[in-house]
Amino acid sequence: MYKIKVYVRHGYFEYSVDNMASALEHAEVIMSGGTYRRSVGDETIEFHPVYKVKVCGPDLKSEYLDEFKRT
């Protein structure tokens, strides 16, 4: 199971998907559009600007580790 965390201004939304390929695809689509669409009840959809997306789950370790440097 993989968790998608979608970070917006006031926190983050989280949901799960079954496999890594789906998780990575969800993250890429959300980030490329820059907006997270969320159903609220039966007749309302919210749209939130996205700051970042995290995918959490097994086997995501990379052999190409990077470091963040502040400028």
C-alpha positions in Angstrom: 0.0 0.0 0.0 1.3 3.5 -0.9 0.1 6.8 0.6 -0.2 10.0 -1.4 0.2 13.1 0.6 -0.9 16.3 -1.2 0.3 19.4 0.6 -1.8 22.6 0.4 -1.6 25.9 2.2 -3.3 24.7 5.4 -1.9 21.2 5.7 -2.2 18.1 3.5 -4.7 15.6 2.2 -3.8 11.9 2.2 -5.1 8.8 0.4 -3.9 5.3 -0.4 -3.3 3.4 -3.7 -2.4 -0.3 -4.1 0.8 -0.2 -6.2 3.9 2.0 -6.7 3.2 2.7 -10.4 -0.2 4.1 -9.6 1.2 6.1 -6.7 3.9 7.7 -8.9 1.4 8.4 -11.6 -1.0 10.1 -9.2 1.8 12.3 -7.8 3.0 13.3 -11.3 -0.5 14.2 -12.5 -1.2 16.3 -9.4 2.1 18.2 -9.5 1.9 18.8 -13.3 -1.5 20.3 -13.0 -0.7 22.2 -9.7 -4.2 21.6 -8.4 -5.8 19.0 -6.1 -9.4 18.2 -6.8 -11.4 16.9 -3.8 -15.0 15.8 -3.6 -16.9 17.1 -0.6 -20.3 15.5 -0.2 -22.4 14.5 -3.1 -22.6 17.9 -4.9 -19.5 19.8 -4.2 -15.9 19.6 -5.5 -13.1 21.7 -4.1 -9.9 22.7 -5.9 -6.7 23.5 -3.9 -3.3 24.9 -5.2 -0.6 22.3 -4.5 2.8 23.0 -3.0 4.2 19.5 -3.0 3.2 15.8 -3.2 4.9 13.0 -1.2 4.6 9.3 -2.0 5.2 7.0 1.0 5.6 3.3 0.9 7.9 0.3 0.4 10.7 0.1 -2.2 10.9 3.8 -3.0 14.6 4.2 -2.0 16.8 5.6 -4.8 20.3 4.8 -5.6 20.7 8.5 -6.6 20.5 10.3 -3.3 20.6 14.1 -3.5 21.1 16.9 -1.0 19.1 20.1 -0.6 21.4 23.2 -0.4 19.9 26.5 0.6 21.2 29.5 -1.4 
